Amino acid sequence: MPSAQINGIRIHYDDQGHGDPVVLVMGQGATGRAWHLHQVPAFVAAGHRVVTFDNRGVPPSDECPDGFTIDDLVADTAALAEHLGLGPCRFVGVSMGAYVVQELMLARPELVVQGVLMATRGRTDALRAAMATAERALHDSGLQLPPTYAAWVRAVENLSPATLDDEQQVQDWLELFEYSPPPAGPGVRAQLDLTVPDGRLDAYRAIGAPCLVIGFADDVVLPPHLGREVAEAVPSASYQEIKDCGHYGYLERPDEVNRVLLEFFRTGSSSAPGDIKLG
């Protein structure tokens, strides 16, 4: 996996395929290789050049344990795109990565052809604030959850009832979670300090790039109504809700997610059931 010295730090990235470029921005505490299970093969097969990377805070990119801001992550993403000669291009983000992409569309609009925001939000409500406080407290306590318990918590938080009620599927997911725990360390801890401040929904009214917001119907981490608020704020955005998936919808229902994304790349819209044109 190559690396680049950009924006004052080292960023590890992967660059595959040829054609119109797409940059995929991962969420909190996850590596860019999560995109390689389903999205990268599908997008490369559709004729795109696809770039993934590990955000600062997640090894082997620099951990930056002294902390950083969302503006740093935006600057990293922009600098990598420029380093690889990609812009203007498409950017797709999920969870924290979606927050990065929507801020990028404001800060560097000349780099963005289209933006896709999956499982996103434009404010920090009471439950999300409590969740962040709890995650920081758990990390700072030094407590190590038993792997089987941590896997169960991860499944309940991130998967849909449709998956949790399927005996074979849930067993597969639990085994995956137990033997592939998420990264941990000071950089991941620094990511836990990133929150969405007040006033960002109003700021997003200045976004000009075509935008698709995707909500995952059973997401309890970032429920779809928070994503819809972002879609309502962004001029001419469209909103698509995908059923039977939780926060890991891009992994849980990859065929549907990929179909919606590729259609948006081709036409600038989605015609799937549940698609709502806003603005």
C-alpha positions as CSV (number, residue, x, y, z in Angstrom):
1,M,0.0,0.0,0.0
2,P,1.7,3.3,-1.1
3,S,1.9,6.3,1.1
4,A,2.2,10.1,0.5
5,Q,3.6,12.8,2.6
6,I,0.9,15.4,2.4
7,N,-0.5,18.2,4.6
8,G,2.4,17.6,7.0
9,I,1.7,13.9,7.7
10,R,1.9,10.5,6.1
11,I,-1.2,9.1,4.5
12,H,-1.5,5.5,3.3
13,Y,-3.8,5.0,0.3
14,D,-4.7,2.6,-2.4
15,D,-5.3,3.5,-6.1
16,Q,-7.0,1.1,-8.5
17,G,-8.7,1.1,-11.9
18,H,-8.9,3.6,-14.7
19,G,-11.5,6.2,-15.7
20,D,-13.4,8.8,-13.9
21,P,-12.0,8.9,-10.3
22,V,-13.9,8.3,-7.1
23,V,-12.4,9.0,-3.7
24,L,-13.9,6.9,-0.8
25,V,-13.7,8.4,2.7
26,M,-14.1,6.0,5.6
27,G,-15.7,6.7,9.0
28,Q,-14.5,6.9,12.5
29,G,-12.0,4.3,13.7
30,A,-12.0,2.3,10.4
31,T,-9.5,1.6,7.7
32,G,-9.9,2.3,4.0
33,R,-9.7,-1.4,3.2
34,A,-13.3,-1.8,4.4
35,W,-14.3,-0.3,1.0
36,H,-12.4,-3.1,-0.7
37,L,-14.9,-5.8,0.2
38,H,-17.7,-4.5,-2.1
39,Q,-17.4,-1.0,-3.3
40,V,-13.9,-0.9,-4.9
41,P,-14.4,-4.1,-7.1
42,A,-17.9,-2.8,-8.2
43,F,-16.6,0.7,-9.1
44,V,-13.5,-0.5,-10.9
45,A,-15.7,-3.0,-12.9
46,A,-17.9,0.0,-13.8
47,G,-14.9,1.8,-15.3
48,H,-13.8,4.1,-12.4
49,R,-10.5,4.8,-10.9
50,V,-11.0,4.3,-7.1
51,V,-8.9,5.8,-4.3
52,T,-9.2,4.7,-0.7
53,F,-7.1,5.8,2.2
54,D,-6.7,5.6,6.0
55,N,-7.6,8.8,7.7
56,R,-5.1,10.4,10.0
57,G,-5.5,8.7,13.4
58,V,-5.8,5.2,11.9
59,P,-2.5,3.4,11.4
60,P,-0.6,3.0,9.2
61,S,-1.4,6.6,8.4
62,D,0.1,8.9,11.0
63,E,-1.9,8.7,14.3
64,C,-1.4,12.4,15.3
65,P,-2.0,11.6,19.0
66,D,-2.0,15.2,20.0
67,G,-5.4,15.6,18.3
68,F,-6.8,17.2,15.2
69,T,-9.9,18.8,13.8
70,I,-12.4,18.0,11.0
71,D,-10.7,20.7,9.0
72,D,-7.5,18.7,9.2
73,L,-9.3,15.6,7.7
74,V,-10.8,17.8,5.0
75,A,-7.4,19.2,4.1
76,D,-5.9,15.7,4.1
77,T,-8.6,14.5,1.6
78,A,-8.2,17.5,-0.6
79,A,-4.4,17.2,-0.5
80,L,-4.4,13.5,-1.4
81,A,-6.8,14.2,-4.4
82,E,-4.4,16.9,-5.6
83,H,-1.3,14.8,-5.0
84,L,-2.8,12.1,-7.3
85,G,-4.1,14.5,-9.8
86,L,-7.8,13.5,-9.3
87,G,-9.7,16.7,-9.0
88,P,-12.3,17.6,-9.8
89,C,-13.8,14.2,-9.0
90,R,-16.5,12.4,-7.1
91,F,-16.2,11.9,-3.3
92,V,-18.1,9.3,-1.3
93,G,-18.1,9.3,2.5
94,V,-19.8,7.2,5.2
95,S,-20.5,8.4,8.8
96,M,-17.5,10.6,9.8
97,G,-16.3,10.3,6.3
98,A,-19.6,11.8,5.1
99,Y,-19.0,14.7,7.4
100,V,-15.6,15.2,5.9
101,V,-17.1,15.1,2.4
102,Q,-19.8,17.7,3.1
103,E,-17.3,20.0,4.7
104,L,-15.0,19.5,1.7
105,M,-17.8,20.5,-0.7
106,L,-17.9,23.8,1.2
107,A,-14.2,24.4,1.7
108,R,-12.9,23.2,-1.7
109,P,-15.9,23.2,-4.1
110,E,-13.6,23.3,-7.2
111,L,-12.5,19.7,-6.3
112,V,-15.9,18.2,-6.2
113,V,-18.0,16.9,-9.2
114,Q,-20.4,15.0,-7.1
115,G,-20.7,14.2,-3.4
116,V,-22.3,11.1,-1.8
117,L,-23.1,11.2,2.0
118,M,-24.0,7.9,3.6
119,A,-25.2,7.7,7.2
120,T,-24.5,11.4,7.9
121,R,-25.7,14.2,10.1
122,G,-25.5,18.0,10.3
123,R,-25.8,18.4,14.0
124,T,-25.0,16.7,17.3
125,D,-28.2,15.8,19.1
126,A,-28.5,14.6,22.7
127,L,-28.2,10.9,22.0
128,R,-25.2,11.3,19.7
129,A,-23.5,13.6,22.3
130,A,-24.1,10.9,25.0
131,M,-22.7,8.2,22.7
132,A,-19.5,10.2,22.1
133,T,-19.1,10.9,25.8
134,A,-19.6,7.2,26.6
135,E,-17.1,6.1,23.9
136,R,-14.5,8.5,25.3
137,A,-15.1,7.3,28.8
138,L,-14.7,3.7,27.9
139,H,-11.5,4.3,26.0
140,D,-10.0,6.5,28.8
141,S,-10.9,3.9,31.4
142,G,-8.4,1.4,29.8
143,L,-11.0,-1.3,30.1
144,Q,-10.7,-4.1,27.5
145,L,-14.0,-5.7,26.7
146,P,-13.8,-9.5,26.1
147,P,-13.7,-10.1,22.3
148,T,-17.0,-12.0,22.3
149,Y,-18.8,-9.2,24.2
150,A,-17.3,-6.5,22.0
151,A,-18.4,-8.4,18.9
152,W,-22.0,-8.7,20.2
153,V,-22.1,-4.9,21.0
154,R,-20.7,-4.1,17.5
155,A,-23.4,-6.3,15.9
156,V,-26.3,-4.8,17.8
157,E,-25.1,-1.3,17.1
158,N,-24.3,-1.6,13.4
159,L,-26.6,-4.3,11.8
160,S,-30.3,-4.4,11.0
161,P,-32.9,-6.6,12.6
162,A,-33.1,-8.4,9.2
163,T,-29.5,-9.5,9.6
164,L,-29.7,-10.1,13.4
165,D,-32.7,-12.4,13.0
166,D,-30.9,-14.5,10.4
167,E,-29.0,-17.3,12.3
168,Q,-26.3,-17.9,9.7
169,Q,-25.7,-14.3,8.8
170,V,-25.4,-13.1,12.4
171,Q,-23.0,-15.9,13.2
172,D,-20.8,-15.0,10.3
173,W,-20.8,-11.3,11.4
174,L,-20.1,-12.2,15.0
175,E,-17.1,-14.3,14.0
176,L,-15.8,-11.5,11.7
177,F,-16.2,-8.9,14.5
178,E,-14.5,-11.1,17.1
179,Y,-11.4,-11.9,15.0
180,S,-11.2,-8.5,13.2
181,P,-11.5,-5.9,15.9
182,P,-11.4,-2.2,14.8
183,P,-8.2,-0.2,15.2
184,A,-7.4,1.2,18.6
185,G,-4.8,3.7,19.8
186,P,-4.2,7.4,20.5
187,G,-5.2,8.4,16.9
188,V,-8.5,6.6,17.1
189,R,-9.1,8.3,20.5
190,A,-8.4,11.7,18.9
191,Q,-11.1,10.9,16.3
192,L,-13.6,10.5,19.2
193,D,-13.3,14.2,19.9
194,L,-14.7,15.2,16.5
195,T,-18.2,16.4,16.8
196,V,-20.5,18.4,14.5
197,P,-21.0,21.9,15.9
198,D,-24.1,24.0,15.8
199,G,-24.9,25.9,12.6
200,R,-23.6,23.4,10.1
201,L,-27.0,22.7,8.6
202,D,-27.4,26.4,7.7
203,A,-23.8,26.4,6.3
204,Y,-24.7,23.5,4.0
205,R,-27.1,25.7,2.1
206,A,-24.1,27.1,0.3
207,I,-23.1,23.7,-1.2
208,G,-23.3,23.8,-4.9
209,A,-22.2,20.4,-6.1
210,P,-24.8,17.7,-7.0
211,C,-25.3,15.6,-3.8
212,L,-26.9,12.3,-2.9
213,V,-27.6,11.6,0.8
214,I,-28.2,8.0,1.7
215,G,-29.8,6.9,4.9
216,F,-29.8,3.3,6.2
217,A,-33.3,2.6,7.5
218,D,-32.3,0.6,10.6
219,D,-29.3,2.7,11.6
220,V,-29.3,3.4,15.3
221,V,-25.9,5.1,15.3
222,L,-26.8,7.8,12.8
223,P,-30.5,7.3,12.1
224,P,-31.8,8.3,8.7
225,H,-33.7,11.4,9.9
226,L,-30.4,13.1,10.6
227,G,-29.2,12.4,7.0
228,R,-32.5,13.7,5.7
229,E,-31.9,17.0,7.5
230,V,-28.6,17.4,5.6
231,A,-30.4,16.6,2.3
232,E,-33.0,19.2,3.0
233,A,-30.3,21.8,3.7
234,V,-28.2,21.1,0.5
235,P,-29.7,22.8,-2.6
236,S,-31.0,20.3,-5.2
237,A,-29.8,17.3,-3.1
238,S,-31.6,14.0,-3.4
239,Y,-32.2,11.6,-0.5
240,Q,-32.3,7.8,-0.8
241,E,-33.2,5.5,2.1
242,I,-32.2,1.8,1.9
243,K,-34.2,-0.7,3.9
244,D,-33.0,-3.7,5.9
245,C,-29.6,-2.3,6.8
246,G,-28.0,-0.6,9.8
247,H,-24.9,1.7,10.2
248,Y,-22.9,-0.8,8.2
249,G,-25.3,-0.6,5.3
250,Y,-22.6,-0.4,2.7
251,L,-21.4,-3.8,3.9
252,E,-24.8,-5.3,4.8
253,R,-26.6,-4.4,1.6
254,P,-23.7,-3.7,-0.8
255,D,-25.4,-4.6,-4.0
256,E,-28.2,-2.1,-3.5
257,V,-25.8,0.6,-2.2
258,N,-23.5,0.1,-5.2
259,R,-26.4,0.2,-7.6
260,V,-27.7,3.5,-6.2
261,L,-24.2,5.0,-6.2
262,L,-23.4,4.0,-9.7
263,E,-26.7,5.3,-11.0
264,F,-26.0,8.6,-9.3
265,F,-22.6,8.7,-10.9
266,R,-24.1,8.1,-14.4
267,T,-27.1,10.3,-14.2
268,G,-26.8,12.6,-11.2
269,S,-30.0,11.1,-9.7
270,S,-31.4,7.9,-8.3
271,S,-34.7,6.3,-9.5
272,A,-34.9,3.7,-6.8
273,P,-38.0,3.4,-4.5
274,G,-37.6,5.8,-1.7
275,D,-35.7,8.4,-3.7
276,I,-36.9,11.9,-2.8
277,K,-35.9,15.0,-4.6
278,L,-35.3,17.9,-2.3
279,G,-34.8,21.6,-3.0
